[in-house]
Amino acid sequence: MVVLVGPMGVGKSTVGQLLAERLGVGYRDTDEDIVAAEGRAIADIFVEEGEPAFRAIEKWAVHTALAGHEGVLALGGGAILDADTRALLAGQRVVYLSMDVEEAVKRTGLNTARPLLALNPRKQWRELMEARRHLYEEVATAVVPTDGRTPEEVTQAALDALELKEA
């Protein structure tokens, strides 16, 4: 299994799908699992029930996926906030896809589907990264910068960093 972590908008879903194709394995995204299980958008869960309720659902989704998936798994940006989740990631091949704030703002903009960036995206993204960067680094087997790179280049860098061969 290869697990992708990193902030919102970094390209975990896109790179995850490419990585799965190149490795000849399945792809799974815990955000998609949550939407399917809940029957509503993640932004709606945040608005209707609040972040703590969403994080509990996310923890269940991540733990379920880690137990039952053997391919490439993309985690939501905040999944690493949970200590139990970080403990489960120990011993896994985890790639932290990183990017700087300017790239993040370009990619996420004022997208209202990202509730944690709704008011001041640049400031809020910086604050999120200050709170999360060390956690991404803690769980990572490899760090792959995405700034100025195509999804294909990031995918190749992840393969190289993990020393994995294509199927």
C-alpha positions as CSV (number, residue, x, y, z in Angstrom):
1,M,0.0,0.0,0.0
2,V,1.0,3.6,-0.7
3,V,-0.7,6.3,1.3
4,L,-0.8,9.9,0.1
5,V,-1.0,12.8,2.6
6,G,-0.8,16.5,2.3
7,P,-2.8,19.7,2.3
8,M,-6.0,20.3,0.4
9,G,-5.5,21.1,-3.2
10,V,-2.0,19.5,-3.4
11,G,-3.1,16.8,-5.9
12,K,-3.5,13.7,-3.8
13,S,-6.5,12.4,-5.8
14,T,-4.9,13.1,-9.2
15,V,-1.5,11.8,-8.3
16,G,-3.1,8.9,-6.4
17,Q,-5.0,7.7,-9.5
18,L,-1.8,8.1,-11.7
19,L,0.3,6.2,-9.2
20,A,-2.3,3.4,-8.9
21,E,-2.4,3.1,-12.7
22,R,1.4,2.9,-12.9
23,L,1.7,0.4,-10.1
24,G,-1.2,-1.7,-11.5
25,V,-3.2,-1.5,-8.2
26,G,-6.5,-0.1,-7.1
27,Y,-7.1,3.5,-6.0
28,R,-9.1,4.7,-3.0
29,D,-9.8,8.2,-1.6
30,T,-11.2,8.5,2.0
31,D,-12.9,11.8,1.1
32,E,-14.9,9.9,-1.6
33,D,-15.6,7.1,0.9
34,I,-17.1,9.7,3.3
35,V,-19.2,11.4,0.7
36,A,-20.5,7.9,-0.4
37,A,-21.2,6.8,3.2
38,E,-22.8,10.1,4.3
39,G,-24.7,10.8,1.1
40,R,-23.6,14.5,1.2
41,A,-20.6,16.7,0.5
42,I,-17.9,17.2,3.1
43,A,-18.6,20.9,3.1
44,D,-22.2,20.1,4.1
45,I,-21.0,17.9,7.0
46,F,-18.8,20.7,8.3
47,V,-21.7,23.3,8.1
48,E,-24.4,21.0,9.5
49,E,-22.5,19.1,12.2
50,G,-19.2,20.9,12.7
51,E,-15.6,19.9,12.3
52,P,-15.4,17.5,15.4
53,A,-18.2,15.4,13.9
54,F,-16.5,15.4,10.5
55,R,-13.2,14.4,12.0
56,A,-14.9,11.4,13.8
57,I,-16.4,10.3,10.4
58,E,-13.0,10.8,8.8
59,K,-11.2,8.7,11.4
60,W,-13.6,5.8,10.8
61,A,-13.2,6.2,7.0
62,V,-9.4,6.2,7.2
63,H,-9.2,3.3,9.6
64,T,-11.6,1.3,7.4
65,A,-9.6,2.0,4.3
66,L,-6.2,1.2,5.9
67,A,-7.6,-2.2,7.0
68,G,-9.2,-3.1,3.8
69,H,-7.3,-1.6,0.9
70,E,-4.0,-2.7,-0.6
71,G,-3.4,-0.2,-3.4
72,V,-3.0,3.6,-3.4
73,L,-4.9,5.5,-0.7
74,A,-5.4,9.2,-0.6
75,L,-6.3,10.7,2.8
76,G,-8.1,14.0,3.4
77,G,-5.9,16.9,4.3
78,G,-6.7,16.8,8.0
79,A,-6.7,13.1,8.6
80,I,-3.3,13.2,10.2
81,L,-4.6,15.3,13.0
82,D,-5.8,12.2,14.7
83,A,-3.1,10.5,16.9
84,D,-4.6,7.0,16.3
85,T,-4.5,7.5,12.6
86,R,-0.9,8.6,12.7
87,A,-0.1,5.5,14.7
88,L,-1.8,3.3,12.1
89,L,0.3,5.0,9.4
90,A,3.6,4.0,11.1
91,G,5.1,1.2,9.0
92,Q,3.1,2.2,5.9
93,R,4.7,3.7,2.8
94,V,3.4,7.3,3.2
95,V,4.2,10.1,0.7
96,Y,3.7,13.7,1.9
97,L,2.9,15.8,-1.1
98,S,4.0,19.3,-0.2
99,M,3.5,22.8,-1.7
100,D,4.0,26.4,-0.8
101,V,1.3,28.9,0.0
102,E,1.4,30.7,-3.4
103,E,0.8,27.4,-5.2
104,A,-1.9,26.5,-2.7
105,V,-3.8,29.7,-3.2
106,K,-3.5,29.2,-7.0
107,R,-4.9,25.7,-6.7
108,T,-7.6,26.2,-4.1
109,G,-8.5,29.9,-4.5
110,L,-11.7,30.9,-2.9
111,N,-13.3,27.6,-3.5
112,T,-16.4,27.4,-1.1
113,A,-16.2,23.6,-1.2
114,R,-13.2,24.0,1.1
115,P,-14.8,25.1,4.4
116,L,-11.5,25.6,6.2
117,L,-10.4,28.2,3.7
118,A,-13.7,30.2,3.3
119,L,-12.7,33.5,4.8
120,N,-9.1,34.4,4.1
121,P,-7.6,31.5,2.0
122,R,-3.9,32.6,2.2
123,K,-3.9,33.3,5.9
124,Q,-5.9,30.3,6.8
125,W,-3.8,28.0,4.6
126,R,-0.6,29.2,6.3
127,E,-2.2,28.6,9.7
128,L,-3.3,25.2,8.7
129,M,0.2,24.3,7.5
130,E,1.8,25.7,10.6
131,A,-0.4,23.3,12.6
132,R,-0.1,20.3,10.3
133,R,3.3,20.4,8.5
134,H,5.1,18.6,11.4
135,L,2.4,15.9,11.4
136,Y,2.7,15.3,7.7
137,E,6.4,15.0,8.1
138,E,6.0,12.7,11.1
139,V,4.1,10.1,9.2
140,A,6.0,10.5,5.9
141,T,8.3,7.9,4.4
142,A,9.0,10.4,1.6
143,V,8.3,14.1,1.0
144,V,7.6,15.0,-2.7
145,P,7.3,18.7,-3.5
146,T,4.6,19.5,-6.1
147,D,5.3,23.1,-6.8
148,G,5.7,23.8,-10.5
149,R,5.4,20.1,-11.4
150,T,2.9,18.3,-13.5
151,P,0.9,15.4,-11.9
152,E,3.0,13.0,-14.0
153,E,6.2,14.5,-12.7
154,V,5.0,14.3,-9.1
155,T,3.9,10.6,-9.7
156,Q,7.4,9.8,-11.0
157,A,9.0,11.5,-8.1
158,A,6.9,9.5,-5.7
159,L,7.8,6.2,-7.4
160,D,11.5,7.2,-7.3
161,A,11.3,8.3,-3.6
162,L,9.7,5.0,-2.6
163,E,11.9,3.0,-5.0
164,L,8.9,1.3,-6.5
165,K,8.8,-0.3,-10.0
166,E,5.9,0.2,-12.4
167,A,3.7,-2.8,-13.1
